[in-house]
Amino acid sequence: MPKRSHSETHKMQSIAWLRAAVLGANDGIVSTASLLLGVAASGAEQSSILISGLAGLVAGAMSMAAGEYVSVSSQSDVERSAIAEEKRELAENVGGERLELARIYMRRGLDQALAEQVAEQLMEKDALGAHALDELGITPSSQANPLQAALASAVSFSAGAALPLIIAICTPPAMLTPAIVVSALVLLAFLGGLAAKVGGAPILPAVARVTIWSALALALTYTVGHFAEGLIAKH
């Protein structure tokens, strides 16, 4: 019987996009829920609380987008510069570059003869691509688009930030604080567990980490708002 072709799908293939999406959503939930709690603890009216939450959503999304755009753009500039330098070195000393590539394979465990043969064959096919991958660690899939990364960060943050904001809109003022706290922690625990499951990591430690740190952020912000109310009242 003919053997079936072997195909593997590893968890690591989904980690990069999942981590970015969950991180953005987590930031949106924590920052917006904390902001809502802080303003609510200061004794502000519900309309002011909602305006603050909406402003926080827009500001946070733009901050995430700008930060991601600058970060990915800087990374892309460095990668382009490194590839241009490697292209120049190949043009000036192709023999030395072939030896350098062979030494990389020797450090990975190949014997010298095989390493030189592999380096020669790969450089005959795509010398720049071989050096970009094995010397610089740059692959086409690793080269992110700055605009795409910025948009993805803004969308994931906005999606997370919208959740506590919707809770605040739908909740009576008397129940606002507990509703925001409970809903935010439940959502964050769910996202932490989902990310762990898809990534093949233990679920409970991931849920515990995100819940504990998020609860701390919510508590600190609420405390700041509460003391701010007292200071304003005295003046």
C-alpha positions, 0 to 999 in steps of 0.5 A: 500500500502506498504511504500517506503523505505526512503533514504536520500542523504545529501549535507554534504556527498560530502563536504569533497572530494569536498572541498579538490579538489576545494582547491587544484585546486584553489591553483594551479590556483592562485599560477601559475597565480600569478607566471606567472604575476610576471615574466611577469611584470618583463619584462622576455621573454615568454620562461622564463615565461613558464619555471617559470610557469612549475617549479611552477606547479611541485614545488607546486604539490610536496609541496601540496603532501608532506604537505598533506602526513605529515598532514594525517600521523600525524593524523593517528598516533594520531588516532592509538594511541588513539584507542590503549589506548582505547583498553587497557582501555577496557581490564582493566576496561570494566565496567568503559568504559561501564559507560563512554559510557552511560554517553555520550548518557545521555549528548545527551539526553537519560535517564539513563536506556536507555543510559545504555541499548544502551551502553551495547548492542553496547559494546556486538557487538563491544566495541572498535568500539563503543568507537572509534565512540562515544568517540573519533569521529573516523570512518572508513570513516574518517581515510584517507590514507596518500598516497591517500591524497597526490596523490589527492592533487598533482593531483588537484593542477596540474590540476588547475596549468595547466590551466593558463599555457596552457593560457600562451602557447597559448596567444601572448606575447602582450596579456599575462597579461590580458589573464592570469588575466581574465582566472584565475578569470573566472576559480576561480569564476566557481570553487567557484560557483560549490563548493557552488552549490554542497554543497548547499551554496549560490553561489554569496557570494562564487564566490565573496570571491574567486574572490576578494581574488584571484584578490588581490593575482594577483595584489600584485604579478604583482606589485612585478614583476613590481618593481623588473624590475625597481630595476634590470634596475637601477643596 
